[in-house]
């Protein structure tokens, strides 16, 4: 019985790994160049809500089993605090997904991402912020600044 179990345990499995590379870092600045996550009366993670567009409907994102259950986290980078977002991976016919970042009832922005889902990969290759292309694959780290 032990020999039988060890044969199955050593079976060659070609699909061993999944590469998921979707995180987007956004540095929010005011008109004076101040980081909105580092000033009084600026942004804070608890007041931001993320929605994923699925089948034409905005669905509030929350996964209690994850390290970042709201799909966001504020992280300290070399140049200050940035908002790290996990965008939707639900794609339309053009391999695009949409994620809404809601700062308040009247203040929200839309991120559109092009995602490559080949083999065992899920990788963001382009990012648009409110319709403006902000990042393309292989240009730099997936990070950009937004003035609010």
N, C-alpha and C positions, 0 to 999 in steps of 0.2 A: 504494500500500500504506500509506503514512504517513497519507494522508487517511482511509482506511478504519479504521485503528486509532484515530485521533483521534475519529471519529464514535462508536465503541463506548466510548471512554474518557469521553465526555461524556454518555452516556446518563443520563436522569433515573431515579434509583432512589429510590422512596418509602420503602423500609425501610433507611434509612442508619444508624440509631442504635439502641443497646440501652441502656436505663437499668436498672442493677442497683444497688439500694440495700438491702442486707441486714445490714450490720454492726451488732453490738450491743456496747455498752460496759458492763462490770460492774465496779463498785468493791467489792472484798471487804474487809470490816472485821472485827476481832475484837470481843468484847463491850465492850472498853475504848475502841473507836473508832479503833484503830490500823489503818492500811492494811496488809493482809497481804502485799502485794508490796513493802513498804518496811521490814519489820522482820526481825530475825534469826529464823531458824526459821519464817519465813512461807512463802508460796507462791513458786514460780518457774516460769517458762514451760516449762522442760524436763521438769518432772515432771507436766504436765497433758496428758491425751489426750482427743481429741474423737472421738465416734462419731455417725454419722448413721443414723437408722432408715430402712431401705429394705426394703419388702415384709415388715415385721414383724421384721426382723433388724437387730441393731446391727452396723454396719460401721465399723471404724477408719478415720478420715479422714486421708489423706496424699496430697498432690499435689506431687511433687517439682518441677514446672515453675512453681509459684507463688511469689510473694514470701513468703507465709506458708504453707509446705507443710502444717503441722499444722492449718490453719484458725483459728489463734489468734495473737495477738501482744500483748505488754504494751506499752502506750503511755503516755507521760507527758502528762497532761491538766492543766487549770488547777488541779484539786483533788487532784493526786497521780496515781499510776499506776493504770491500769485495764486489765482484760483485754478485748481486742477479739476477738469471736467472729464467724466466718462460719457461720451456722446452715445446716442442711440445707435445700435447696430442693426436695427430693422430697416431694410433697404427697399427702395422703390424699384421700378423697372430699369432705372439708369444707375443703379448701385449707389444711390444717395440716401442719406438719412437726415432727419431734422430733429433738433433738440432746442427747446425753449428754456432760456435762463430768465427766471422771474425774480426781480429785485423787490418789487412791490406790486400792488394791484394795477398800477398804471405805468410801470416801468419794466419792460422785458425786451430781450433781444433773441434773435434766432441764429443758431449755428447750423449750417448745412455741411455735411461731410461726405466725401466720396470714400468708399471703403472697398478694399480689395479682399474678397473672401475666397481665395484660391487654396486648394488642398487643405492644409490644416492651419492656414493663416487668416487672421482678421486684422487688417492694417489700414489705418487712415492714410489716404494718399493726398487729399486736398481738403482745405477748410475755408468756408466762406462765413463771414460774420455780417449779418444784416445785408446779405447780397454782395458783399465785397470780398473778393478772394484775398485771404490773409496769409495762407501758407500752402506750399506745394511740397511733395515728397522730395527728399534729398537736398533741399535748399538750406536747411538749418534745423536746429531742434524745433519741435512743434510748440512754439511759444510766440506770442505777439502781444502788442500793447493796444489798449482801447482807451480813448479819452471819453469820459462821461461827464 
